[in-house]
Amino acid sequence: MTALVLEGLGKSYDGVETIRGIDLQVRSGEFVVLVGSSGCGKSTVLRMIAGLESVSHGTIRIGERDVTHVPAADRGVAMVFQSYALYPHMTVRENLAFGLKNIRTPRATIAQAVDRAATVLELDALLDRMPHQLSGGQRQRVAIGRAIVRDPAIFLFDEPLSNLDADLRVRMRHELAALHRRLGSTMIYVTHDQVEAMTLADRLVILDKGRIAQVGTPLEIYDRPANIFTAGFIGSPRINLLPATVVARDGTAAVFELAGGVRIAGTAGALAEGERVTLGLRPEHLRLQPGADGVALPMMVEAVEALGHSTYLYGRLATGDEFRAKLNGHHAVTGAVRLYADPGRMLVFGSDGVAVREAAQW
């Protein structure tokens, strides 16, 4: 069953189009994460779904209902904001009950809904506390509880963990994932944090300048990015993108040449000899050992981040291109070094920035 359908969704401010033709179907019970850099339009899309922003063109359907112009309170959605937005003069119990009281829900129904939310979120012992007596994580759970008591068709989350410290964010991510499993509800989540996106999502929606760049599971998008933007956005450290030229072809086989004359063999789909391309090499797919079929890439290391479990290298290739590598374990590496790629993991993008195939062999 489809929980949400966006068709040609767009938003303009003073004649300037900021959201451009968003088409998306979200299945019932799915956890979908909208992710992109600041200003890409992800929060605007979420607010249009919630009814907090008007729609300039296109339609929004929740279930079988067209809710494009339905008031926010009547859409059957509940939104959790970046700020907890708790009433400081109310107890946790009163904060949880406030929305239901406003719509004149019977007292017994309110009590039952509050108890259920408190149990799900382990807030039972905190119901009589005031917001200032709670930790950041507890306040965020109360904010989520206010959404749960409404029993919405869809939960909307607008960067709900961005105000938490790093350790608490990790714990809250686990709690949100567990909450989704328990409730089985449809959830749409906005973040600029790719770790949150990769760990929480059933499917990712990558937004770039108000358009959808790619939709897919986290691993699909990581392994098979459809374009340079997606490849560059997902992955840390950032993917290495190297300009190259197709210098030879033989059937589906091709040879790519980097600046400085380094040549790499692979397959090039429909690319013609002489065509300019961009090769993508993820830092974690590089190694210090040549292996059976690795091609050497001379790198001058300019900075090292030793994290114990891994070592990040930053510098430049002999071609002059910026380059990054992520090596497993601790490595005392300085100055000039030769790196080798993991066979079969190179990505190729045409001059239009679109992937011309999934992967190539070195």
N, C-alpha and C positions, 0 to 999 in steps of 0.2 A: 504494500500500500504506500502511495506517495503522500508524504506529510506536507511538503512545501514545493511549490513550483513558482519560479521566477521566469517571466517571459519578456524579453526585450526591455528589461528594467533600466530606466535612465533617470538622471537627476541633473538639473541645470540651475545655476545661480547667476542671475543677471545676464542670461544669455550664454554663459560659459558652461559647457557640458562637462561635468566631473565624473559621472557614472555613465558608461556607454554600453548599452545593449547587453545587459547581464542575463544569460539564460542558464538556469540551474534547476535540477530536480533533486530533492532530498527525500530519501526513503524514510518510512516510519521507523523509529528506534535508532536511527543513524546518528553518529557523532561526527559532524562536519565542522572543520576548522577553516575559517577565512584568514589567510595570512598574506602579508606583503609589507613593504617598507612604509614608513610614515607618509601619510598623504595620499596613499593609493586608493582610498575610498572604502576600505573594509568596514569601518564603523558607520559610515553613511549608509551602506547597504543594510547593515544590521538594524539601524534606526528606522529605515524604510519598512523593513519586515515588521518591526515592532509597532509602526504607526506613529512614531515620533518625528518622522520627516515625511513630507508630502512626496508623491511620485510625479515626476514630470512626464514620463511616458512609460508604457509597458504595464504589466499586470503582476499581481501577487495572489496566489491561491494557497490557502491552507486547507488541506483535505479537499473537499469538493466545493468550498466556498471561495468566491472572489472577494478578497478583503482589501483590494487596492485602496479604496476610499472609506473603509470601515474605521471608526474611531479605535484608538489603541486599546481602550478598556474592553472592547467587544471582540477582540481578535482571538482570545484564548491563548495568548502567549504571556510569558513572564520574563522580565529582563533583570539580569544581575550586572550592576555597573562596576566600573573601575574603583570608584569611591564607595565605601560600604553604605553610605546614605542611611545610617541608622538614626532614629530619633533619640537624642542624648538623654531626654527626660523620661524615657520609657524603659521598662525592664525588657529583658529578652522576650519574655512571654508576650508582653504588650506589642513589641515590635513585630513579632510573628503574626499576631492577630489583627494588626491595624488594617491591612488591606481588606480582610474579610468583613471587619466591622463596618467599613465604609460602604460596602454594598449590602449592608443589612442582612448578613448571613446569620441564621439562628445560632444562639449561644452554644448549644450542644455540638453543632457541626463545627464551630470554630475551635472548641476545646479538643474535639477529636482530631482535627487537622493539625493543630499545634502540637499535640502529643505525638502524632505520627511523624511530623517533620523533626521534632526534637529527638525521637528515637533513632531515625535514619541518620541524623547528623551528630549523634552523641552529645546533645545539648541538654539532656534531662536535668543534670545537676546545676545548670547555669540559668535556668528559666527565670529566677528571681534576681539575677544580677543586672546592673546597669551597664551600658556599653563601655564606659570608661574603666570598668573592672575586668574587661576581657582583653586577651591578647589579640594581635592582628589576625591570626588564623581563626580564632574563635569568632571574631567579628565578621570575618568573611563567611563562615559557616552560617551565622545568623542571617546574613544577606541572602545566601542561597536558600535558607529555610523559608524566608518570606516568599520566595518564588515557588517553593514546593507546596506550601499550604494552599496555593491557588489551583493546584492540580492542572497545570496548563497543558495544551496540546504540544507546545514547543517551548523549550528553555533557550533563552538568548543570553550569551555571556560576552560582555565587552571588556576585554583585558582585565579579568577579575583578580589576577594574581600580581599585577605589576607593582603594587605598593608593598609587597612582602619581601623580606630578605631572602637570600638565595636558598638557604636550607629549608625555610618554611615553604617556599615555592615548590620545592621538590615534593615535600610531604603533601601539600595541597593538590598537586597534580595527581598523586596517587589516590587521594580521597575523592577527587572529581571522577577519575576513571572508575573507582569502585562504586560511586554513587550512580553513574550511568549504567553499570552492570545491574545494580539492585533495582533501579526504577524502570529500566528499559525504555526511557523516554527519548524523544527526538531532541537533540541538542545542537545548537549552532554557536560556535565559539570564535571570537575574534582575538587575534594576538599578532604581535610583530616578532615574537620569540619563536624561532624555528624548532627549538627543543620541545617546547610545549606543543607546537603543532605536530611534530613527528611522533611524539609519545601518546598524545590523546586521540588523534583523529582516526576514524574509519576511512574518511576521504579528506584530502586537502583541496582547497580552492585557492590557487595562487593568483593574486590580483596585482596588476601593474597599470598604473595611470588610469584607473577606473574601468579597466577591462579584465576579463578572465584570461590569464596567460596559459593555465593548464589546470585540469581537474584529474585527480587520481588518488590511489592509495599512497601513503608515505613512501613505501619502497618503490612503487612504480615511478614516482616523480624523482626520487633519488637516482634510480638506476637508468631511467629513460626520460630525462627532461626533454620536453618538446621544443625548447628554444634556449637561447643563451641567457635570457633573463632568469628563467626557472633554474637553470644549471648553476647560475651565479648566486641565486638567493638561498637555495637549499644546500647545506653542507658547510661545515666549519672544521678547519680553516676553509676559506673560500676556494672554489675550484680554480685551477690554473687555465687560463684561456690564451692560446698562442696562435698568432696569425701564421698561415702557411699557404702554400700553393701546390696544386696538383701538377706534378711535373712528368708523370708517366702513368699510362693506363694499359691494362691487358685484361680484357673481359671485365669482371667486377673488381679485379685487383687494381690497386693504385699505389703510387708513391707520393708522399707529401714532403715538401721541403720547407724547413723553418728558415728564418733569417740566419745567416752565417753558414748555411750549407748543410745543417743536420737533416738527414733524411729518415723518414719513417714509412714503413710499408703497411698498407691496410686495404680496406675496401671503401669505395667511394660512391656507391649507388649510381645515380645518373649524372654525377659531376663530370664536367669536361676537362680535358687537359688544359692547363693554364688558368683554371678557375681559382679564385681566392676563397679560402675557407678559414674556419677557426677550429683548432683542436682543443678539446677539453680533457684535462688530466686532474683527477681529484688527488689532493695531497696524501690521503690515506692509502692510495693505490701505488705509491712509490716506495722503493726499497734501496738499500745500500748494496745488496748482492745482485750480480748480473742475472743469475738464473739461466735457463736454457735459451730463451729467445728475447731477452731484454735489450733495449737500445739505450746506450749511454747518453745521459744529458749532463754535461758539465755545469755545475752550479757554484757560484761564489756565495758562501754563507755570510750574511751580514748580521744576523741576530738569531739567538737560540732561546727557546723557552723549554726548560727541563721540568716536566711535571711528574716525574717518577714513573708513572705507568706509560708515558709516551713523551716524545721529544718533538717539538715543532721547530722547523728550520725555515728561516725567511731570508731571501736574497734575490739573486738574479742568475739567469742562465748566461752562457757565453754569448747568446744571441742578443742580450740586453733586456730580455723580457723579465718582468717580476715573476718570482717563483716561490712556491710554498710546498713544504713536505711535512707529513706527519708520520713519524716512525714509532713503532711499538717499542716500549722499554726505554732505558736511559742510554743515550749515545753522546760521548764527548766529541762533538764535531765542530770544527772551525775551519775557516778559509775555504780553499777549493775542495770540492767533493764531486764524485760521480754518482748520479742517481739513476735508477732503472725502474721502468714502469711495470705494473702487473699486467701481463698479457691479456688482451681482450677487453680492457676497461677504458680504452680511449673513446671519446665522443667526438663527433664531427658535425659542425654546423656550417651551412652555406652562407653566402654573402648576405642573405636576407635575415640571418640570425636563427633560422629554423633548422632543427636537427635533420640531417639527411639520411641518417640510419641510427640504429640503437647503439651499436658498438663496433669497434674495428679491432683487428689484430695488429700487434706491433710487427 
